[in-house]
């Protein structure tokens, strides 16, 4: 994190350096990034200028709403900026940061991976062919849950400079639940529903045929993988095996608007009927004792 902070400050110096070369027509050189007093000065300058455009007409655009990324997939973080009659890549700087962590940087007309946090190595790219049209959007591949957070797009061109931030959330759909049904020694039927690989933690609900909520009568376990941080859910409900029962299992992923609803009918004599909404078939099979 300390190194990432120095990288972010050094990128500000590069932007200042490029514009001094263009506007003042003087030969400047990059001062070593190892000078602590310079970094402190530039950090203060960065805080003062944060979010302020050097020209009133220069306004970059980022989403006003929280963006959603899917775990393991690619996500595009939008950012656009105004362009003049000509686009000069050599005197422009585009930087993406997550807090003070450098996600991607572009200056001197090319990407600069040496400034990038190792965690983002080989996972980010800009749309180079669209920069001349004002596109500074970032593509992030193989999205992880650790990628969630506040991202800042910084753009500096001949027209001005500005930086804006927005938030990214990362989520994962829960796959189709698996249903396990078994007869217990006391004559009760145990109904178990499991699903693995979703995020964030789901909300679960069990309903009886008359829509009465029996969720408090269930035993539900949530486990989070220590590496992927994805959740697995195991929820079980015990019912009398001699009485016909109609139950509904509902699982929701609030961040993605995902809802899985499954209806289960238990019949005396050891039969179960399950149906899936939107499908025209049903399964009828005996319980395995």
BAPAPA-204513 format. One record per residue: residue number from 1; x, y, z of N, C-alpha, C in turn. Coordinates in pm, whole numbers. Layout:
<NUM,<X,Y,Z>,<X,Y,Z>,<X,Y,Z>>
...
This chain:
<1,<83,-120,0>,<0,0,0>,<87,125,0>>
<2,<199,125,76>,<287,241,80>,<348,266,-57>>
<3,<389,156,-124>,<444,169,-258>,<338,218,-356>>
<4,<216,167,-343>,<107,211,-431>,<83,360,-415>>
<5,<95,412,-293>,<74,554,-268>,<180,636,-340>>
<6,<307,592,-336>,<413,661,-408>,<388,658,-558>>
<7,<339,543,-608>,<311,532,-751>,<204,632,-792>>
<8,<99,645,-711>,<-9,740,-743>,<43,882,-746>>
<9,<131,918,-653>,<187,1052,-648>,<278,1076,-768>>
<10,<356,975,-804>,<447,989,-916>,<370,1010,-1046>>
<11,<254,948,-1059>,<173,967,-1178>,<123,1110,-1188>>
<12,<92,1171,-1074>,<54,1312,-1075>,<169,1397,-1124>>
<13,<290,1366,-1081>,<406,1441,-1127>,<424,1426,-1278>>
<14,<401,1307,-1330>,<414,1285,-1474>,<316,1372,-1550>>
<15,<190,1377,-1499>,<90,1462,-1564>,<134,1608,-1565>>
<16,<183,1656,-1450>,<232,1794,-1441>,<348,1816,-1535>>
<17,<437,1719,-1543>,<555,1727,-1629>,<515,1739,-1776>>
<18,<418,1661,-1820>,<376,1665,-1959>,<318,1800,-1996>>
<19,<239,1858,-1907>,<177,1986,-1939>,<275,2101,-1930>>
<20,<375,2093,-1846>,<478,2195,-1844>,<557,2194,-1975>>
<21,<584,2074,-2025>,<656,2064,-2152>,<575,2127,-2265>>
<22,<444,2106,-2263>,<361,2155,-2371>,<337,2305,-2362>>
<23,<299,2353,-2243>,<256,2492,-2227>,<372,2589,-2211>>
<24,<476,2550,-2142>,<586,2642,-2113>,<701,2627,-2211>>
<25,<697,2516,-2290>,<802,2493,-2390>,<940,2495,-2325>>
<26,<953,2430,-2214>,<1083,2420,-2150>,<1117,2275,-2136>>
<27,<1247,2250,-2125>,<1292,2113,-2105>,<1293,2082,-1956>>
<28,<1211,1990,-1919>,<1206,1947,-1779>,<1245,1801,-1773>>
<29,<1280,1759,-1658>,<1313,1618,-1639>,<1237,1567,-1518>>
<30,<1213,1441,-1517>,<1141,1381,-1405>,<1233,1375,-1285>>
<31,<1185,1429,-1173>,<1261,1422,-1049>,<1242,1284,-989>>
<32,<1343,1233,-929>,<1340,1096,-878>,<1222,1074,-786>>
<33,<1154,958,-804>,<1041,923,-718>,<1085,884,-579>>
<34,<1214,882,-554>,<1263,843,-423>,<1281,962,-329>>
<35,<1247,1084,-375>,<1265,1202,-291>,<1146,1220,-200>>
<36,<1157,1192,-69>,<1041,1196,20>,<976,1333,26>>
<37,<1056,1442,30>,<997,1574,42>,<914,1609,-80>>
<38,<958,1565,-198>,<881,1590,-319>,<750,1514,-316>>
<39,<756,1389,-272>,<633,1310,-264>,<534,1371,-167>>
<40,<583,1424,-58>,<494,1488,38>,<429,1611,-24>>
<41,<508,1690,-94>,<454,1809,-160>,<350,1772,-264>>
<42,<381,1670,-344>,<288,1629,-448>,<162,1569,-390>>
<43,<175,1498,-278>,<57,1443,-213>,<-37,1553,-167>>
<44,<20,1659,-108>,<-63,1773,-67>,<-130,1837,-188>>
<45,<-55,1847,-297>,<-113,1904,-419>,<-225,1816,-472>>
<46,<-205,1686,-464>,<-307,1592,-510>,<-435,1607,-430>>
<47,<-422,1625,-298>,<-540,1640,-213>,<-612,1770,-242>>
<48,<-537,1876,-271>,<-599,2005,-298>,<-673,2003,-431>>
<49,<-612,1938,-530>,<-669,1940,-664>,<-769,1829,-688>>
<50,<-786,1739,-591>,<-871,1622,-610>,<-1012,1663,-650>>
<51,<-1055,1616,-765>,<-1190,1643,-811>,<-1209,1780,-873>>
<52,<-1103,1858,-889>,<-1116,1994,-943>,<-1058,1998,-1084>>
<53,<-1131,2049,-1178>,<-1084,2060,-1315>,<-1001,2186,-1331>>
<54,<-893,2175,-1411>,<-809,2292,-1434>,<-876,2389,-1530>>
<55,<-975,2342,-1605>,<-1052,2430,-1693>,<-1199,2400,-1671>>
<56,<-1278,2504,-1659>,<-1419,2484,-1625>,<-1493,2403,-1729>>
<57,<-1449,2409,-1856>,<-1521,2337,-1960>,<-1482,2190,-1967>>
<58,<-1380,2151,-1894>,<-1334,2012,-1898>,<-1407,1932,-1790>>
<59,<-1489,1838,-1832>,<-1570,1761,-1738>,<-1572,1615,-1782>>
<60,<-1514,1528,-1701>,<-1519,1386,-1733>,<-1648,1328,-1676>>
<61,<-1689,1213,-1728>,<-1815,1151,-1687>,<-1790,1008,-1639>>
<62,<-1843,977,-1522>,<-1840,841,-1467>,<-1981,809,-1418>>
<63,<-2011,683,-1393>,<-2147,648,-1348>,<-2182,713,-1215>>
<64,<-2307,753,-1204>,<-2356,808,-1077>,<-2400,697,-982>>
<65,<-2430,580,-1039>,<-2476,467,-959>,<-2364,366,-937>>
<66,<-2382,285,-835>,<-2287,176,-809>,<-2290,79,-926>>
<67,<-2173,39,-973>,<-2161,-57,-1082>,<-2150,-198,-1025>>
<68,<-2199,-295,-1102>,<-2199,-434,-1057>,<-2109,-519,-1146>>
<69,<-2019,-593,-1085>,<-1935,-686,-1158>,<-1968,-828,-1117>>
<70,<-1954,-921,-1212>,<-1982,-1062,-1185>,<-1852,-1135,-1154>>
<71,<-1853,-1212,-1049>,<-1735,-1286,-1007>,<-1684,-1375,-1121>>
<72,<-1553,-1365,-1148>,<-1490,-1449,-1249>,<-1506,-1399,-1391>>
<73,<-1584,-1294,-1413>,<-1608,-1243,-1547>,<-1542,-1106,-1565>>
<74,<-1558,-1050,-1683>,<-1502,-918,-1713>,<-1606,-810,-1685>>
<75,<-1558,-694,-1642>,<-1646,-581,-1619>,<-1578,-456,-1676>>
<76,<-1658,-368,-1735>,<-1607,-243,-1790>,<-1646,-130,-1696>>
<77,<-1545,-55,-1651>,<-1568,62,-1566>,<-1570,185,-1656>>
<78,<-1686,248,-1673>,<-1699,357,-1771>,<-1635,488,-1724>>
<79,<-1572,556,-1819>,<-1518,689,-1795>,<-1496,755,-1931>>
<80,<-1553,873,-1950>,<-1535,946,-2075>,<-1491,1088,-2046>>
<81,<-1430,1150,-2145>,<-1378,1286,-2129>,<-1394,1362,-2260>>
<82,<-1399,1495,-2255>,<-1412,1575,-2378>,<-1281,1579,-2454>>
<83,<-1291,1581,-2586>,<-1172,1590,-2671>,<-1186,1711,-2762>>
<84,<-1073,1766,-2798>,<-1073,1880,-2888>,<-1067,1836,-3032>>
<85,<-1016,1924,-3117>,<-1008,1894,-3259>,<-903,1788,-3289>>
<86,<-809,1771,-3198>,<-706,1670,-3218>,<-677,1601,-3085>>
<87,<-637,1476,-3096>,<-607,1396,-2977>,<-457,1367,-2974>>
<88,<-392,1412,-2870>,<-248,1393,-2855>,<-222,1295,-2742>>
<89,<-199,1170,-2779>,<-178,1067,-2677>,<-51,1091,-2598>>
<90,<51,1147,-2662>,<180,1165,-2595>,<174,1265,-2480>>
<91,<79,1357,-2484>,<69,1456,-2378>,<-54,1435,-2290>>
<92,<-106,1314,-2292>,<-225,1283,-2212>,<-194,1175,-2109>>
<93,<-264,1182,-1998>,<-247,1086,-1889>,<-383,1032,-1848>>
<94,<-395,901,-1843>,<-516,835,-1793>,<-473,740,-1681>>
<95,<-532,757,-1567>,<-496,674,-1452>,<-622,624,-1383>>
<96,<-620,496,-1350>,<-726,436,-1269>,<-667,393,-1136>>
<97,<-737,428,-1028>,<-693,390,-894>,<-810,331,-816>>
<98,<-777,242,-726>,<-872,194,-625>,<-819,243,-493>>
<99,<-881,347,-442>,<-826,421,-328>,<-688,473,-370>>
<100,<-581,437,-302>,<-446,480,-342>,<-371,371,-419>>
<101,<-441,265,-454>,<-379,155,-528>,<-391,180,-677>>
<102,<-279,175,-749>,<-280,201,-893>,<-331,77,-966>>
<103,<-442,92,-1036>,<-502,-18,-1111>,<-448,-22,-1254>>
<104,<-438,95,-1318>,<-387,102,-1455>,<-345,246,-1482>>
<105,<-239,262,-1562>,<-193,397,-1596>,<-146,400,-1741>>
<106,<-171,514,-1804>,<-134,536,-1943>,<-77,677,-1955>>
<107,<47,686,-2003>,<108,816,-2032>,<226,794,-2125>>
<108,<280,904,-2179>,<382,896,-2284>,<335,811,-2402>>
<109,<203,806,-2424>,<147,735,-2538>,<137,586,-2525>>
<110,<156,532,-2405>,<149,386,-2389>,<112,351,-2244>>
<111,<72,225,-2226>,<45,174,-2091>,<174,167,-2012>>
<112,<163,183,-1881>,<280,182,-1793>,<259,79,-1681>>
<113,<277,-49,-1712>,<248,-154,-1613>,<338,-151,-1491>>
<114,<453,-83,-1499>,<543,-80,-1383>,<483,-4,-1265>>
<115,<382,78,-1291>,<316,151,-1183>,<197,76,-1126>>
<116,<163,-33,-1188>,<41,-105,-1153>,<60,-193,-1030>>
<117,<-42,-197,-945>,<-42,-291,-834>,<-36,-434,-888>>
<118,<44,-517,-826>,<63,-653,-874>,<-69,-730,-878>>
<119,<-161,-694,-792>,<-288,-766,-786>,<-370,-750,-915>>
<120,<-341,-644,-990>,<-415,-620,-1114>,<-334,-657,-1239>>
<121,<-217,-712,-1221>,<-130,-744,-1335>,<-200,-838,-1432>>
<122,<-192,-805,-1561>,<-247,-886,-1670>,<-399,-902,-1662>>
<123,<-465,-810,-1592>,<-611,-818,-1582>,<-682,-691,-1628>>
<124,<-606,-588,-1666>,<-668,-461,-1702>,<-627,-417,-1842>>
<125,<-713,-340,-1905>,<-681,-285,-2038>,<-770,-165,-2065>>
<126,<-718,-73,-2145>,<-793,43,-2192>,<-834,20,-2337>>
<127,<-928,99,-2383>,<-974,89,-2521>,<-896,192,-2604>>
<128,<-775,154,-2643>,<-682,247,-2706>,<-738,309,-2834>>
<129,<-809,230,-2914>,<-862,282,-3040>,<-973,384,-3019>>
<130,<-1030,387,-2900>,<-1141,478,-2872>,<-1100,597,-2786>>
<131,<-972,606,-2750>,<-927,719,-2669>,<-946,851,-2742>>
<132,<-923,850,-2872>,<-937,974,-2950>,<-1080,1025,-2951>>
<133,<-1174,937,-2915>,<-1315,975,-2905>,<-1356,1008,-2761>>
<134,<-1257,1009,-2671>,<-1286,1044,-2533>,<-1322,928,-2444>>
<135,<-1280,808,-2480>,<-1311,690,-2400>,<-1191,652,-2314>>
<136,<-1206,667,-2183>,<-1100,628,-2089>,<-1144,509,-2004>>
<137,<-1245,436,-2050>,<-1300,325,-1973>,<-1197,215,-1953>>
<138,<-1212,145,-1843>,<-1119,37,-1807>,<-1191,-96,-1811>>
<139,<-1128,-194,-1872>,<-1179,-332,-1869>,<-1100,-409,-1765>>
<140,<-1173,-471,-1672>,<-1113,-552,-1567>,<-1156,-696,-1586>>
<141,<-1060,-786,-1605>,<-1089,-927,-1632>,<-1075,-1010,-1505>>
<142,<-1142,-1127,-1510>,<-1136,-1225,-1400>,<-1163,-1157,-1265>>
<143,<-1276,-1093,-1259>,<-1311,-1014,-1141>,<-1319,-1100,-1016>>
<144,<-1262,-1049,-908>,<-1266,-1117,-779>,<-1346,-1033,-681>>
<145,<-1381,-1092,-568>,<-1455,-1018,-466>,<-1369,-907,-406>>
<146,<-1236,-926,-407>,<-1146,-824,-354>,<-1141,-700,-443>>
<147,<-1193,-710,-566>,<-1193,-595,-656>,<-1300,-493,-622>>
<148,<-1392,-528,-535>,<-1497,-434,-497>,<-1437,-314,-424>>
<149,<-1496,-198,-444>,<-1447,-78,-376>,<-1469,46,-460>>
<150,<-1406,155,-420>,<-1420,282,-491>,<-1308,299,-592>>
<151,<-1344,325,-716>,<-1248,345,-824>,<-1249,491,-869>>
<152,<-1130,541,-899>,<-1115,680,-943>,<-1054,683,-1083>>
<153,<-1122,750,-1173>,<-1071,773,-1308>,<-1013,913,-1314>>
<154,<-885,924,-1351>,<-818,1053,-1363>,<-774,1073,-1508>>
<155,<-808,1187,-1564>,<-774,1217,-1703>,<-711,1355,-1710>>
<156,<-599,1366,-1781>,<-533,1494,-1804>,<-497,1503,-1952>>
<157,<-550,1604,-2021>,<-524,1624,-2164>,<-490,1771,-2189>>
<158,<-482,1808,-2318>,<-455,1947,-2352>,<-564,2041,-2302>>
<159,<-684,1987,-2281>,<-798,2071,-2243>,<-810,2092,-2093>>
<160,<-754,2004,-2014>,<-768,2017,-1870>,<-747,1885,-1799>>
<161,<-776,1886,-1671>,<-755,1767,-1587>,<-870,1754,-1488>>
<162,<-908,1630,-1463>,<-1012,1605,-1362>,<-1009,1459,-1321>>
<163,<-1060,1434,-1201>,<-1070,1298,-1150>,<-1206,1282,-1082>>
<164,<-1269,1166,-1106>,<-1398,1136,-1044>,<-1400,990,-1000>>
<165,<-1483,963,-900>,<-1487,830,-840>,<-1628,772,-841>>
<166,<-1635,640,-838>,<-1761,568,-821>,<-1729,431,-763>>
<167,<-1833,361,-722>,<-1814,234,-651>,<-1845,114,-740>>
<168,<-1773,6,-714>,<-1795,-122,-782>,<-1829,-228,-678>>
<169,<-1937,-301,-701>,<-1971,-416,-620>,<-1952,-541,-704>>
<170,<-1917,-649,-640>,<-1897,-777,-709>,<-1988,-881,-645>>
<171,<-2057,-957,-728>,<-2150,-1058,-678>,<-2143,-1182,-766>>
<172,<-2204,-1290,-718>,<-2207,-1416,-794>,<-2344,-1480,-777>>
<173,<-2400,-1527,-888>,<-2528,-1597,-883>,<-2514,-1730,-809>>
<174,<-2618,-1768,-739>,<-2623,-1901,-679>,<-2674,-2000,-783>>
<175,<-2606,-2113,-798>,<-2651,-2212,-896>,<-2779,-2283,-850>>
<176,<-2838,-2358,-940>,<-2960,-2433,-910>,<-2941,-2518,-784>>
<177,<-3028,-2503,-684>,<-3012,-2581,-560>,<-3029,-2730,-584>>
<178,<-2962,-2808,-503>,<-2977,-2953,-503>,<-3071,-2993,-390>>
<179,<-3159,-3087,-418>,<-3259,-3132,-321>,<-3226,-3273,-273>>
<180,<-3218,-3289,-142>,<-3193,-3420,-81>,<-3307,-3449,16>>
<181,<-3368,-3566,2>,<-3479,-3603,88>,<-3453,-3743,144>>
<182,<-3470,-3759,272>,<-3446,-3890,335>,<-3545,-3912,448>>
<183,<-3576,-4040,475>,<-3665,-4078,584>,<-3582,-4103,709>>
<184,<-3619,-4038,819>,<-3550,-4055,945>,<-3608,-4173,1022>>
<185,<-3535,-4218,1123>,<-3579,-4334,1201>,<-3709,-4310,1275>>
<186,<-3737,-4185,1309>,<-3858,-4155,1384>,<-3979,-4135,1294>>
<187,<-3964,-4163,1164>,<-4075,-4151,1071>,<-4087,-4015,1006>>
<188,<-4006,-3919,1046>,<-4009,-3787,985>,<-3929,-3787,855>>
<189,<-3962,-3692,771>,<-3890,-3673,645>,<-3801,-3550,658>>
<190,<-3675,-3565,619>,<-3581,-3454,622>,<-3560,-3402,480>>
<191,<-3592,-3275,460>,<-3574,-3210,330>,<-3455,-3116,340>>
<192,<-3355,-3138,256>,<-3232,-3058,260>,<-3210,-2993,123>>
<193,<-3186,-2863,124>,<-3155,-2789,1>,<-3015,-2730,14>>
<194,<-2931,-2751,-87>,<-2794,-2699,-84>,<-2763,-2624,-213>>
<195,<-2678,-2524,-201>,<-2629,-2449,-317>,<-2493,-2391,-282>>
<196,<-2403,-2388,-379>,<-2266,-2343,-353>,<-2220,-2243,-458>>
<197,<-2137,-2148,-414>,<-2070,-2059,-508>,<-2139,-1929,-536>>
<198,<-2214,-1875,-440>,<-2280,-1746,-460>,<-2224,-1639,-368>>
<199,<-2259,-1514,-398>,<-2217,-1400,-315>,<-2306,-1281,-347>>
<200,<-2347,-1204,-246>,<-2320,-1218,-103>,<-2407,-1327,-40>>
<201,<-2411,-1332,94>,<-2490,-1434,161>,<-2638,-1416,125>>
<202,<-2709,-1526,101>,<-2847,-1516,55>,<-2945,-1502,171>>
<203,<-3067,-1465,136>,<-3177,-1472,232>,<-3259,-1596,198>>
<204,<-3299,-1671,300>,<-3372,-1796,281>,<-3507,-1789,349>>
<205,<-3605,-1856,289>,<-3739,-1862,347>,<-3804,-1995,310>>
<206,<-3870,-2056,410>,<-3948,-2178,390>,<-4094,-2146,422>>
<207,<-4185,-2187,332>,<-4327,-2165,352>,<-4402,-2297,344>>
<208,<-4502,-2315,429>,<-4592,-2430,419>,<-4702,-2398,318>>
<209,<-4787,-2497,290>,<-4888,-2483,186>,<-4980,-2365,204>>
<210,<-5011,-2329,327>,<-5098,-2215,353>,<-5021,-2085,364>>
<211,<-4895,-2087,314>,<-4808,-1969,314>,<-4760,-1928,453>>
<212,<-4777,-2015,551>,<-4723,-1984,683>,<-4571,-2001,681>>
<213,<-4501,-1909,743>,<-4355,-1907,742>,<-4302,-2002,849>>
<214,<-4225,-2103,805>,<-4167,-2200,898>,<-4015,-2191,896>>
<215,<-3963,-2077,852>,<-3817,-2061,842>,<-3749,-2082,976>>
<216,<-3814,-2038,1084>,<-3753,-2053,1216>,<-3745,-2198,1261>>
<217,<-3817,-2287,1192>,<-3812,-2430,1226>,<-3705,-2504,1147>>
<218,<-3630,-2433,1067>,<-3526,-2497,985>,<-3389,-2479,1048>>
<219,<-3297,-2559,1002>,<-3157,-2547,1042>,<-3077,-2509,918>>
<220,<-3021,-2389,917>,<-2949,-2338,800>,<-2805,-2308,837>>
<221,<-2714,-2354,752>,<-2571,-2329,770>,<-2517,-2257,648>>
<222,<-2442,-2151,674>,<-2372,-2076,570>,<-2222,-2091,592>>
<223,<-2151,-2127,488>,<-2005,-2138,496>,<-1944,-2052,385>>
<224,<-1833,-1987,420>,<-1764,-1901,323>,<-1626,-1958,296>>
<225,<-1597,-1979,168>,<-1467,-2032,130>,<-1358,-1932,166>>
<226,<-1254,-1979,231>,<-1150,-1888,278>,<-1067,-1830,165>>
<227,<-1071,-1890,49>,<-993,-1839,-65>,<-1080,-1752,-158>>
<228,<-1192,-1807,-204>,<-1277,-1734,-298>,<-1375,-1641,-227>>
<229,<-1405,-1668,-100>,<-1502,-1593,-20>,<-1645,-1614,-68>>
<230,<-1666,-1710,-159>,<-1801,-1744,-202>,<-1871,-1826,-95>>
<231,<-2004,-1817,-93>,<-2083,-1884,10>,<-2140,-2016,-40>>
<232,<-2152,-2111,51>,<-2231,-2231,30>,<-2339,-2235,137>>
<233,<-2459,-2279,99>,<-2572,-2280,190>,<-2627,-2420,201>>
<234,<-2664,-2459,322>,<-2725,-2589,350>,<-2842,-2564,445>>
<235,<-2963,-2588,398>,<-3082,-2561,479>,<-3170,-2685,483>>
<236,<-3213,-2725,603>,<-3291,-2847,618>,<-3417,-2822,701>>
<237,<-3521,-2898,665>,<-3651,-2889,732>,<-3702,-3030,754>>
<238,<-3750,-3058,877>,<-3807,-3188,911>,<-3959,-3181,907>>
<239,<-4020,-3283,842>,<-4165,-3290,829>,<-4214,-3428,867>>
<240,<-4341,-3436,902>,<-4402,-3566,931>,<-4415,-3645,802>>
<241,<-4372,-3770,805>,<-4374,-3853,685>,<-4508,-3915,656>>
<242,<-4604,-3900,748>,<-4735,-3964,730>,<-4842,-3865,686>>
<243,<-4806,-3738,675>,<-4903,-3635,640>,<-4861,-3568,509>>
<244,<-4957,-3547,420>,<-4927,-3476,296>,<-4884,-3333,328>>
<245,<-4773,-3290,268>,<-4720,-3157,295>,<-4684,-3089,164>>
<246,<-4712,-2961,159>,<-4671,-2879,45>,<-4586,-2765,99>>
<247,<-4462,-2759,55>,<-4369,-2658,105>,<-4307,-2582,-12>>
<248,<-4264,-2462,18>,<-4197,-2378,-81>,<-4066,-2327,-23>>
<249,<-3960,-2346,-101>,<-3827,-2297,-62>,<-3794,-2175,-148>>
<250,<-3752,-2066,-83>,<-3719,-1942,-154>,<-3580,-1896,-113>>
<251,<-3493,-1874,-211>,<-3359,-1821,-186>,<-3339,-1697,-273>>
<252,<-3290,-1589,-212>,<-3271,-1464,-283>,<-3127,-1415,-269>>
<253,<-3076,-1362,-380>,<-2950,-1290,-380>,<-2984,-1144,-403>>
<254,<-2984,-1062,-298>,<-3036,-925,-310>,<-2958,-837,-407>>
<255,<-2827,-854,-415>,<-2747,-766,-500>,<-2776,-787,-648>>
<256,<-2813,-909,-687>,<-2836,-940,-828>,<-2983,-952,-862>>
<257,<-3071,-936,-763>,<-3213,-953,-789>,<-3250,-1096,-822>>
<258,<-3167,-1191,-781>,<-3192,-1333,-811>,<-3288,-1391,-708>>
<259,<-3388,-1463,-757>,<-3480,-1535,-669>,<-3502,-1675,-722>>
<260,<-3475,-1774,-640>,<-3499,-1914,-674>,<-3613,-1962,-585>>
<261,<-3721,-2006,-647>,<-3838,-2053,-574>,<-3871,-2195,-621>>
<262,<-3876,-2288,-529>,<-3904,-2427,-562>,<-4017,-2479,-474>>
<263,<-4116,-2539,-539>,<-4230,-2599,-470>,<-4208,-2749,-455>>
<264,<-4234,-2801,-337>,<-4212,-2943,-307>,<-4338,-2998,-242>>
<265,<-4389,-3110,-294>,<-4506,-3175,-236>,<-4468,-3314,-189>>
<266,<-4498,-3342,-64>,<-4473,-3474,-6>,<-4605,-3546,11>>
<267,<-4607,-3675,-31>,<-4728,-3756,-20>,<-4702,-3873,73>>
<268,<-4807,-3914,144>,<-4795,-4034,227>,<-4768,-4153,138>>
<269,<-4691,-4246,186>,<-4652,-4360,105>,<-4514,-4343,44>>
<270,<-4451,-4230,74>,<-4312,-4213,32>,<-4293,-4161,-107>>
<271,<-4374,-4065,-148>,<-4357,-4004,-280>,<-4335,-3854,-266>>
<272,<-4262,-3797,-362>,<-4237,-3653,-365>,<-4259,-3602,-506>>
<273,<-4315,-3486,-514>,<-4335,-3420,-642>,<-4273,-3282,-635>>
<274,<-4184,-3252,-728>,<-4120,-3120,-730>,<-4148,-3056,-865>>
<275,<-4166,-2927,-865>,<-4189,-2853,-989>,<-4101,-2731,-992>>
<276,<-4063,-2690,-1112>,<-3984,-2569,-1132>,<-4067,-2470,-1211>>
<277,<-4080,-2347,-1161>,<-4158,-2246,-1234>,<-4104,-2226,-1375>>
<278,<-4196,-2216,-1471>,<-4156,-2192,-1609>,<-4130,-2319,-1688>>
<279,<-4133,-2433,-1623>,<-4112,-2560,-1692>,<-4242,-2641,-1687>>
<280,<-4271,-2716,-1791>,<-4400,-2782,-1802>,<-4397,-2925,-1750>>
<281,<-4282,-2973,-1704>,<-4276,-3110,-1656>,<-4257,-3111,-1505>>
<282,<-4289,-3224,-1448>,<-4266,-3245,-1305>,<-4208,-3384,-1287>>
<283,<-4146,-3403,-1173>,<-4084,-3531,-1141>,<-4164,-3597,-1030>>
<284,<-4189,-3726,-1044>,<-4258,-3802,-942>,<-4178,-3928,-916>>
<285,<-4124,-3941,-797>,<-4039,-4056,-770>,<-4050,-4094,-623>>
<286,<-4027,-4223,-590>,<-4037,-4267,-451>,<-3917,-4222,-371>>
<287,<-3940,-4200,-244>,<-3828,-4173,-154>,<-3745,-4298,-138>>
<288,<-3615,-4278,-121>,<-3526,-4390,-96>,<-3514,-4411,54>>
<289,<-3559,-4522,103>,<-3555,-4549,246>,<-3422,-4614,283>>
